[in-house]
Amino acid sequence: MKPTRNEHCPCLSGKKYKKCCLVVEKADEIKNQLPFGHFVLEYDPEIEATCEIMLNKIEQGDLAVAKKAAKNLYDKYPNYHMVLFLNGICALKENNLEVAAIFFKQATKVFPYFTEAYFNLGCVYLQYLEIAAAVDAFKDVILIDGAQGDYGKMASGQLDNLTQLTLKYQNSTLEDFLQLNELFQQGIVYLQAKKYLEALERFQIVLDKDDQYVQCHNNMGAAYLGLGQNDLAKVCFEKALVIDKDYQPAIDSLALISKLQPGDESLFSFNVIRFYRDIFK
């Protein structure tokens, strides 16, 4: 008789079935759907037990002890998936999102079917508003764990929430939002490369779909400044402030623009603004 997800695995590893042989079975089922290729997963029951104890410590509020143990484990076993995951959880609890993302990504590289790592990675991406990356991570969770798995259900809930937010506040589908996000990111890349016309083209497509994206207006202003068209830049910054009167990048840019001569970029700098609206905060 097949064990339930939370029962001990029949292979006598001491782990729950959902964290042991069930993972292997699911991997066999979906191996042709994911581009993971061949991998060898190291398993050490002592390391596993220590990591589980430290994860429980974190749940009990004893982060300091868990963090010290996580560091010691990482010094000895820097490529062990549960050690990477434990360090990611420690970083996440300290709100060190960038470090947490690095550890979770490393954990999924070592163990490509690590649903908990994918889910936590998706949550980290959500927190710093990398929506497209979050969606990809949650989709991987569902593919690996199934829509009815513990983490699959939670990932589906996150995607449903994002879908409802985009429909409610933007009157668009999540897929449309992600397409605009891709165009916006392309615009940022061109802007940073000083390919201003290409950047303007991408930002304009986004604004044609929705002219309320304050970040697009601001970055178009940056592109016009790069082209030496200060008057058009000023118009863009002013449009941004019509949408959000407290939008600091546009305020700063307007304060500086009077000091610029046509073609002079020496006084101007801009921050990369992620593609989002307050709905994702």
C-alpha positions in Angstrom: 0.0 0.0 0.0 1.3 3.4 -1.0 2.1 5.7 2.0 0.5 9.1 2.5 2.6 12.2 1.9 3.3 12.7 5.6 4.0 9.2 6.6 7.6 7.9 7.0 9.1 6.8 3.7 9.1 3.0 3.2 12.8 3.1 2.2 13.6 3.6 5.9 15.5 6.8 5.4 13.7 8.3 8.3 12.3 11.1 6.2 8.6 11.8 5.3 7.5 10.1 2.1 6.8 13.5 0.5 10.5 14.6 1.1 12.0 11.3 0.0 10.9 8.7 -2.5 7.8 10.6 -3.6 10.2 13.2 -5.0 11.9 10.6 -7.1 8.6 9.2 -8.3 7.4 12.6 -9.4 10.8 13.3 -11.1 10.3 10.2 -13.2 6.8 11.3 -14.1 7.8 14.8 -15.3 11.4 14.3 -16.4 10.5 15.0 -20.0 8.7 18.3 -19.1 11.6 20.0 -17.3 15.0 20.9 -18.7 17.0 19.6 -15.8 19.1 16.8 -17.4 21.1 14.4 -15.3 22.0 15.1 -11.7 23.3 13.2 -8.7 21.9 14.1 -5.3 24.0 13.5 -2.2 22.3 12.2 0.8 23.7 12.2 4.3 21.2 11.4 7.1 23.3 13.2 9.7 23.3 16.5 7.7 19.6 16.1 7.0 18.8 15.6 10.7 20.9 18.6 11.7 19.2 20.8 9.1 15.7 19.7 10.2 16.6 20.4 13.8 17.8 23.9 12.9 14.7 24.6 10.8 12.6 23.7 13.8 14.8 26.1 15.9 13.9 28.8 13.5 10.2 28.1 13.8 10.6 28.3 17.5 12.2 31.7 17.3 15.8 30.7 17.9 17.3 32.1 14.8 20.7 32.9 16.3 21.4 29.2 17.1 20.2 28.1 13.6 22.2 30.8 11.9 25.4 29.8 13.6 24.8 26.1 12.8 23.9 27.0 9.2 27.2 28.8 8.7 29.2 26.0 10.1 27.4 23.5 7.9 27.9 25.6 4.8 31.7 25.9 5.6 31.8 22.1 5.5 29.2 21.2 2.9 28.7 24.2 0.6 27.0 22.1 -2.1 24.5 20.2 0.0 21.0 21.1 -0.9 19.5 21.1 2.6 22.5 23.2 3.9 21.9 25.7 1.1 18.2 25.8 1.9 18.8 26.3 5.6 21.0 29.2 4.9 18.4 30.7 2.6 15.8 30.4 5.3 18.1 32.2 7.8 18.7 35.0 5.3 15.0 35.3 4.6 14.2 35.5 8.3 16.6 38.4 8.5 15.0 40.0 5.5 18.2 39.7 3.5 16.4 38.9 0.3 19.3 39.0 -2.1 21.3 36.5 -0.1 18.2 34.3 0.4 17.6 34.2 -3.3 21.2 33.1 -4.0 21.0 30.2 -1.5 17.6 29.0 -2.8 18.7 29.2 -6.4 21.8 27.2 -5.5 19.7 24.6 -3.7 17.5 24.1 -6.8 20.6 23.7 -9.0 21.9 21.0 -6.8 18.4 19.4 -6.4 16.3 20.4 -9.4 13.1 19.0 -7.9 13.4 20.8 -4.6 9.8 22.2 -4.3 10.3 24.0 -1.0 13.3 25.9 -2.4 11.4 26.9 -5.5 8.5 28.1 -3.4 10.6 30.2 -1.1 12.5 31.6 -4.1 9.2 32.6 -5.6 8.2 34.3 -2.3 11.5 36.2 -2.2 11.1 37.4 -5.8 7.6 38.7 -4.8 9.0 40.6 -1.9 11.4 42.6 -4.1 8.9 42.7 -6.9 10.5 40.5 -9.5 7.1 39.4 -10.6 8.1 37.4 -13.8 10.7 35.5 -11.9 8.3 34.8 -9.0 5.7 33.4 -11.5 8.3 31.1 -13.1 9.3 29.8 -9.7 5.7 29.1 -8.6 5.0 27.4 -12.0 8.0 25.1 -11.3 6.5 24.2 -7.9 3.2 23.2 -9.4 4.9 21.2 -12.2 7.0 19.3 -9.7 4.6 19.0 -6.8 1.4 18.9 -8.6 -1.6 21.2 -8.2 -2.8 19.2 -5.2 0.6 18.9 -3.4 1.2 20.9 -0.3 3.5 23.4 -2.0 1.7 23.1 -5.3 -1.5 24.4 -3.6 0.4 27.3 -2.0 2.0 28.2 -5.3 -1.3 28.1 -7.1 -2.7 30.4 -4.4 0.1 32.9 -5.0 -0.5 32.8 -8.8 -4.3 33.2 -8.3 -3.6 36.2 -6.0 -1.4 37.9 -8.7 -4.0 37.2 -11.3 -6.7 38.8 -9.3 -4.6 41.8 -8.5 -3.7 42.5 -12.2 -7.4 42.1 -13.2 -8.7 44.3 -10.4 -6.2 47.2 -10.6 -5.0 47.0 -14.2 -7.9 45.3 -16.0 -5.5 43.0 -17.7 -4.4 39.3 -17.4 -1.3 38.3 -15.6 0.1 37.1 -19.0 -0.4 40.6 -20.5 1.3 42.1 -17.5 4.3 39.8 -17.9 4.5 40.7 -21.6 4.6 44.4 -20.7 7.1 43.6 -18.0 9.4 42.0 -20.6 9.2 45.1 -22.9 9.9 47.3 -19.9 13.0 45.3 -18.9 14.2 45.5 -22.5 13.8 49.3 -22.3 15.9 49.4 -19.2 18.7 47.3 -20.8 18.7 49.7 -23.8 18.7 52.7 -21.5 21.6 51.5 -19.6 23.5 50.8 -22.8 22.7 54.4 -24.0 20.6 53.0 -26.9 18.0 55.7 -26.2 15.8 55.3 -29.3 15.4 51.6 -28.7 14.6 52.3 -25.1 12.0 54.9 -26.0 10.4 52.4 -28.4 9.9 49.8 -25.7 8.6 52.2 -23.1 6.2 53.7 -25.6 4.6 50.3 -26.3 4.0 49.9 -22.6 2.5 53.3 -22.3 0.3 52.7 -25.3 -1.2 49.8 -23.3 -1.5 51.8 -20.1 -0.3 55.4 -19.8 -0.4 55.3 -16.0 2.9 53.7 -15.5 4.9 56.4 -13.7 8.1 54.5 -14.1 7.8 54.4 -17.9 7.3 58.2 -18.1 10.3 58.7 -15.9 12.6 56.4 -17.9 11.4 58.0 -21.1 12.5 61.3 -19.7 15.9 59.7 -19.0 16.2 58.5 -22.6 15.3 62.0 -23.9 17.9 63.5 -21.7 20.4 61.1 -23.2 19.4 62.3 -26.6 19.9 65.9 -25.5 16.2 66.6 -25.9 15.7 68.3 -22.5 12.3 69.8 -23.3 10.8 66.4 -24.1 12.5 65.0 -21.0 10.9 67.7 -18.9 7.5 66.8 -20.3 7.9 63.1 -19.4 9.0 63.9 -15.8 6.0 66.2 -15.4 3.7 63.5 -16.7 5.1 61.2 -14.1 4.3 63.7 -11.3 0.8 64.1 -12.6 0.3 60.4 -11.9 2.2 60.5 -8.6 3.0 63.9 -7.2 5.4 62.4 -4.7 7.4 60.3 -7.2 10.9 61.2 -6.1 13.0 60.2 -9.2 10.9 62.6 -11.3 11.2 65.4 -8.7 15.0 64.9 -8.6 15.3 64.9 -12.3 13.3 68.1 -12.7 15.5 69.8 -10.1 18.6 68.8 -12.1 17.3 69.4 -15.6 17.7 73.2 -15.4 21.5 72.6 -14.9 21.9 70.5 -18.0 22.9 71.7 -21.5 21.7 69.8 -24.5 23.6 66.5 -24.7 25.1 67.0 -21.3 24.6 63.8 -19.2 27.3 64.6 -16.6 24.8 65.7 -13.9 22.2 63.1 -14.6 21.9 59.6 -13.2 18.9 57.3 -12.9 18.0 54.3 -10.9 16.6 51.2 -12.5 12.9 51.2 -11.6 11.2 47.9 -11.5 8.0 47.4 -13.4 5.2 47.4 -10.8 2.5 49.4 -9.3 1.5 49.8 -5.6 -0.7 46.8 -6.0 2.4 44.5 -5.6 3.7 46.3 -2.5 
